[in-house]
Amino acid sequence: MTRPKKSLLVLGGTSDIGRATALAHAENGWTVALAGRDEAALAREAADIATRTGTPVPVHGFDVLETASFAAFVDALPNLPDAVISVVGLLGDQSRAQSDLDHATLIMRSNYEGPSLILGLFAERFCARGSGTIIGVSSVAGDRGRASNYVYGSAKAGFTAFLSGLRNRCFKAGVHVVTVEPGFVRTRMTAGLPLPGPLTVDPRVAGEAILSANEKRKNTIYVSEKWRLVMAVIKSIPEGVFKRLSI
Ligand SMILES: NC(=O)c1ccc[n+]([C@@H]2O[C@H](COP(=O)([O-])OP(=O)(O)OC[C@H]3O[C@@H](n4cnc5c(N)ncnc54)[C@H](OP(=O)(O)O)[C@@H]3O)[C@@H](O)[C@H]2O)c1
């Protein structure tokens, strides 16, 4: 008897990491659905994955800033998925965010408030069912605040802490939570940035690492293990020294 396919819903299906994650799952026997605010782009991604894997890929409109519509969004899904991932994020412009409070708010809401609230809502439904996996794509930027991106980094830190608490609370209900901490990934978000080659990976590597973390029920992964060491060093620097550095 063949096992029924497991299902994954990707929030942020137009992201480079989201697309790679969806494809990795679809190629490994999962059904996938994509959600996002750009439905034309989602439809193109869905058609591409469907052509490559022979499995239809539904799409759903979703804006992470529209928190008032989250419950209706979840209720309107034809099925509650086995797993849901939020890949939604916005790097923004740190120097602009220092004086433009609307821009700072947008970064905070896009990386912390929205992803936390929607995954928290899915967690409620998963706990009531007694199964499911929540996956949140956070960032190494949340491990320690740095001058160059602390508005984004602090939002990711909040998201990482939210996921940790959610994991702790949902464990007894049979619901698992995976935190993904990418370092540098070559995507639209980092296009034009001077990325250090040895510490940078392609989205495909991120997608495969996330598939593995999902299936093995890992707690927290660094997409590239090199980043676990890099962040251990960065976190160990005393604050009195750290504040003098430009990193
Ligand atoms: N690339 C890296 O080096 C890196 C490193 C650490 C962490 N990350 C994290 O990895 C995740 C994926 O990033 P990426 O590199 O793949 O960049 P990306 O291609 O720019 O993806 C960002 C995604 O967020 C979506 N999004 C932004 N605001 C939204 C909103 N209001 N409602 C719905 N969707 C919204 C975008 O949708 P649209 O297509 O509609 O804009 C896009 O799908 C992000 O959470 C990012 O912070 C990336």
The ligand as a Gaussian input file, in Angstrom:
#p B3LYP/6-31G(d) Opt

LIG

0 1
 N       19.292000      35.489000       1.192000
 C       19.963000      35.465000       2.338000
 O       21.203000      35.591000       2.384000
 C       19.207000      35.273000       3.639000
 C       19.965000      35.185000       4.811000
 C       19.307000      34.997000       6.020000
 C       17.927000      34.879000       6.045000
 N       17.214000      34.987000       4.894000
 C       15.753000      34.893000       4.979000
 O       15.296000      33.926000       4.067000
 C       13.945000      34.228000       3.693000
 C       13.816000      34.177000       2.176000
 O       14.594000      35.212000       1.626000
 P       15.201000      35.164000       0.161000
 O       16.660000      35.356000       0.313000
 O       14.674000      33.992000      -0.593000
 O       14.674000      36.551000      -0.408000
 P       13.472000      36.955000      -1.361000
 O       13.551000      36.197000      -2.635000
 O       13.507000      38.445000      -1.399000
 O       12.177000      36.477000      -0.571000
 C       11.423000      37.278000       0.305000
 C        9.994000      36.761000       0.256000
 O        9.205000      37.479000       1.229000
 C        7.992000      37.832000       0.570000
 N        7.325000      38.959000       1.211000
 C        7.872000      40.123000       1.622000
 N        6.909000      40.914000       2.135000
 C        5.739000      40.204000       2.046000
 C        4.398000      40.467000       2.399000
 N        4.025000      41.645000       2.927000
 N        3.474000      39.509000       2.218000
 C        3.803000      38.325000       1.661000
 N        5.065000      38.018000       1.267000
 C        6.002000      38.957000       1.455000
 C        8.419000      38.175000      -0.843000
 O        7.292000      38.245000      -1.684000
 P        7.274000      39.155000      -3.034000
 O        7.832000      38.285000      -4.126000
 O        5.826000      39.480000      -3.229000
 O        8.127000      40.375000      -2.767000
 C        9.328000      36.975000      -1.115000
 O        8.554000      35.845000      -1.432000
 C       13.637000      35.601000       4.303000
 O       12.908000      35.432000       5.495000
 C       15.015000      36.146000       4.599000
 O       14.981000      37.100000       5.644000
 C       17.826000      35.176000       3.689000

